[in-house]
């Protein structure tokens, strides 16, 4: 198909090999499009966009528009998209601000229709962001995370690797790696067992992750005590290191467990035994 004569492409844009661009696409100056990428009709790509190889950008998508941030003063910034990523209809990805200078969407990621990525946010590789998800500025979504449809993520939150946010959730705190959360505000409802199996995690690895989160969420301990007990009671593993590092770096706090019986934790006897072990 090649490049439509009805596309509006600035001479300052760099277009790779075997790129297909349909009618009424607007590509501004200071844009780089990687080899093999397809851009559907009526998409708009603004200065500072860096789009990887073999991407698919569907009609109506808007990439690298100026951020919706009142502190933005026109400073130079970018929006970067990795290779093999799909951007569906009417997705909006704002470019960065003076905060970090760039908004990033990784490789092999799927952004479904009407989702929004705010300024300076980072979405990792192999992620799925479902329809109408709203991601505020300076959010970090780590590799292999799945965000269910119509969910909203507060500014500065982090979504851990291999986690799953169920649809119509409100994320006000960080979501720990390997977990599932749901609700407004979102609450921990277990680990992402199905997702981990699909990605090749062994039964032993999954059981270790489950045991770690049982200590963190189900023993009635405060977070610091639970993390200390994890290091004492559990064998060292890569998964443990990922979890501990995530909790240690959290600035907004990590999503809590569901309210109700789980909120009260296990019986007092169990909590007392753990407290004794930590003394």
N, C-alpha and C positions, 0 to 999 in steps of 0.2 A: 504493500500500500504506500509506503514511503511517507513523505511530508505533504500534507494538503496545501494547495495554493491559497486556501482560505484561512490558514493559520497565520497569526501575527507574531513573528519571531524577530526580536531585536538583533541587529548585527553584532552586538556585544555578547550574545549568548554563545556558548560552546555546546554543540550537538555531536554526540558520539556516532559511531557506525551503526547501521541497521536500526536506527530509531524510527518509530512510526508516530506521526503527529496528525491527529484528525482536525476537522474543520473547526474554526473559531476558537482554537486554543490561543491563549496569550502567554508568550514567554518573554520576559523582560531582559534587560541587560544584566550582566554579572550572574548568569545562571549557567550551571554545568549539568548536562544530561548524559548519563552513561550509556554505553553501547547496549543495543538490544532492548531499550525501554520503549514501552507503548504508552501514549498519552491520549486519552479519549477526548471527545468534543467538549468544548466550553470549559476546560480546565484552565486555571490561571496560576502562573508560576512567576513569582516576583524576585527582585534582586536579592542575592545572598543564598539562593537555593542551590544545593549540591545533591543531585539525585544519582544514585548508583546504577549499576548495570542490571539489565533484565527486570526492571521494575514495571509495574502496571498501575497506571494512574487513571482512574475512571472519570467520567464526565462530571463537571461541576466542582471538582476538588480545587482547593485554594492552598497553595504552599508558599511559605515565606512572606506572607503579608505581615505588616508591622504589628507588634504585640499590642494586646489590649491592656496596657499598663500605663497609668497616668504619669509614672515616673520616666517613661520613655521620652528621650529628647532627640531622636533621630540618629543616634549613634549607629555605626556600622555593626551589623550582626548577621548571622547565618541561620539557615535551617538545613540540616543534613539528613539524608535518607540513605540507608545502606542498600546493598545489592539484594535482588530477588524479593523485594518488599511490594506488597499490594496495598494501594490506597483506593478505597472504594468511593462511591458517589458522595459528593458534598462534604468530604472530610476537610477540616481546616487545621493547618499546622502553622502556627505563628513562629516567626524567627525570634532570636534571643534579644536580650537587653544588655546593658552594661554589667549586669550581675555576673553572667558567664560568657555572653557573646554568642551563644549557639544553642539551638534546640536540636535534639538528635532523636531519630528513629532508626533502630538497628536493621540488620539484615534478616531476611526470611520472616518478616513480621507482617501480620495482617491487620490493617486498620479498616474496620467495617464502616458502613455508611453513616454519615452525620456525626461521627466522633470528632472530638476537638482536642488538640494538644496545645497547651498554653506555653508561653515564653519560657525558655531555658529549661524545659523539661527534658528528661532523658528516658527513652524507651529502649530496652535491650533487644537482643536477637531472639528470634523464634517466639515472639509474643503474639497473643491474639487480643485485640481490643474490639469488643463487639459493638453493635449498633448504638449510636447516641450516647456513648460514654463521654463524659466531660472531665477532662484532665486539666487542672489548674496549673499555674506557673510553678516552675522549679520543683516539680514532682520527679521522682526516680522510680522507674518500673524495671526491675531486674529481669534477666534472661528467663524465658520459658513461662512467664506469668500469663494468666488468662484473666481478663476483666469482663465480667458479664454485662449484658446490655442495660442501658439506661442508668448505669452507676455513675457516681460523682466522686472525684478525688480532690480533697482539700490541698491547698498550696503547701509545699514543702514536705508532703508525706512521701514515704518510701513503701514500695510493694516488693516483697522479697522474691527471690528466684523460686520457680516451680510452685508458686502459690496460686490460689484461685479465688477471685472475688465473685460471689454469686450476683446474678442480675438484680438491679434496683437496690444496690447497697450504697450507703453513704460512708466514705472513708475519711475519718477525722484524725486517725492515728496511723502509725506504721503497721503494715501487715507482715508478719514474720514469714520467713522462707518455709516452703513445703506445706503451708497451712491452707485451710478453707475458711472464709469469713462470709457473713451474711448479716444484713439488717441496716437500720438507720438509728443510731450509729452502728457500724458493722461490729459483729462479735465473732470470736473464734468458735467454730463448730466442728473442728477436727482437722486431720491432715489430708492432703490431696492424694489419697492412695491411688486412685485410678490414673491420675496424671503421672505419678511416679512410676507405676508399672509400665505405662506406655513408653516412658523414656528409659527403660532398661534398669531401673533400680531393683536390686534383689530383695527377696523377702526379709533377709536379715537387716539390710539397710532401712527398709520401711519400718520394721519393728523397732529398730533403734531410734528412729525419728519419733515414732509414736511414744516410746518410753520417755524420751526427753520432754515431750510436750505434756505428758501426763504429770511429770514432776512440776513443770512450769505452771500449768493451768488447773490441775485437779487436786493438789495437795493442800490448798489453802495457805500457801506461803506467799510472802511478798516477793517481788521480782528478784531482788538482789540475793535473798536467801535461796530462792529456787535455783538460780544460776550457779550459786556456790555449791549447792547440793548436787547438781548435774555433774560438775567437774569432779566431785568426790565419788559419786555412785556409779557413773557410766564409764565404759571403755572409751578411750580417745578414738575419734573418727573424723573424717572430713566433714560429715554432716553436722557433727557436734560443733566443730570449729566455725562453720558457716552460721549456725544458729547463735552461738555465743557472741560472735563478732557483730552480728546484726543487732542484737539487744544492746550491746555495749555502745554502739554508735548511734542509737536512736535518740533523737533530740525531742521528738513529739510524744514519745511513749509508744508502746506497742498495743495493738488491739486487745481488749480484755475478753474473757470468756463470757458466754451467754449468762444472762441474769437468771434468777430462780435458784433451783437446788444447786446447780454447778457453781454459782457465785459464792455459796457458803462453803465450798470445798468439801473435803473428806472429813470424817469424824475427828473430833479433837484428839483422840488417841494417836492417830496417824501423824497429825501435825506435831504433836509433842515428841514422838519418836524421832522425827527428822530434826527438830530443833535440838534435841540432845546430841544427835550425831554431828551437828555443826559446831557444837561448843568445844 
